[in-house]
Structure formats: C-alpha cells, structure tokens
C-alpha cells in the first residue's frame, strides 16, 4: 500500500466509523473522538487538522476545510452538498458561563451546566471561514454564513447571513439545485 495524505478506503473501513460511503477523502492529520458515532456519506472530504468529536453525521458531497472543529456532544448533521470553511467551529453543547457553575470538561458533571441541542445543516448550505455556530439550531436549506460570523439562531432557507451576531443580508439564488445529477 502506498501512503498518501489521505486514508485509503480500506483503512477508513477499518477505523471504526459508524459508516463510510464511497469516494471519501479523510486526511491522516484529522482527529476523531467517539469515532463509532461518526457517519461518513459518499464523497466526503475532511482536510488536515480537523477535529470531529461526538455524534456527527455527514451526508453526501461534503467538504470540511482545514482546522475545522465539530463538537457533536448533542449531535451535528450535515445534509448533502454542504460544507464549512477553514478555522470554523460548530458547537452542539456549551458550558454555562454565568458564574454559577464551573466551566470545562475536567470537572464533575454536577459542578457544571452543559446545555445544547442538535445542529442541523440542511442541504446546499455553506459556513464561511472563521465562523462559529452555536448549539440547538438549524441552518435551513441553501443558507450561506459569511466569513467571521457568529450564528446564534436558526436561519431561513436560501438566506445569506453575516456578522456578529449573524444577520440576514439577502436572498441567495437557487440555481445550483439544477446542477445536481
């Protein structure tokens, strides 16, 4: 076997993923925690220095750019034709920073207050570079999140959002749907 920067299909199948589709390219420099809870669809690419942790499901035709972190304690799901740009983070759970609890995974559970919920990224959605997505929300079909945005709430379908916090800018064109075989 010739070593490349991506795992071979046989290697991916032997790593313990919940499922692995065809045509996946997963960097040898990506890290997976709770790998038996991570499902890869067809044609999923995960680039260097990504961290994927918890319950994460990838549909088909998805690109996860370098240095992305996906914290899926409460579940993250990427539907088909979605992606996330470099240095972005998706949280499905979050600590309580009110001062009434300790913060961090090194503490006993009864001393912390972790809350959250599933993050669903519907088909044809994209998350821009250096963005942060908070727990318990849905990026509806065709949503685009602009660079350096903070997403705290669910979006409407085919909207372009940007800013801190992310706000609706305008409607996105749906022509890409016609490009899908």
ZIGI-V427928 format. One line per field, one symbol per residue. ss: DSSP state (a for helix, b for strand, c for the rest). burial: + if it has 24 or more other ideal C-beta (glycine too) atoms within 12 Angstrom, else -. A space follows every 50 residues. Layout:
BEGIN
ss->???
burial->???
END
This chain:
BEGIN
ss->cccccbccaaaaaaccccbbccccbbbcccbbbcaaabbbcccbbbcccc bbbbbbbbcccbbbccccbbbbbbbbbbccccbbccccbbbcbbcccccc ccccccccaaacccbbccbbbccccbbccccbbcccbbbccccbbccccb bcccccccbbbbcbccbbbbbcccaaaaacc
burial->------+----+--+-+++++--++++--+-+--+-+++++-+++++--+ +++++++++++++++-++++++++++++++++++++-++++++++----- -------------+-+-+++++++++++-++++++++++++++++++-++ ++++++-+++++---+-+---+---------
END
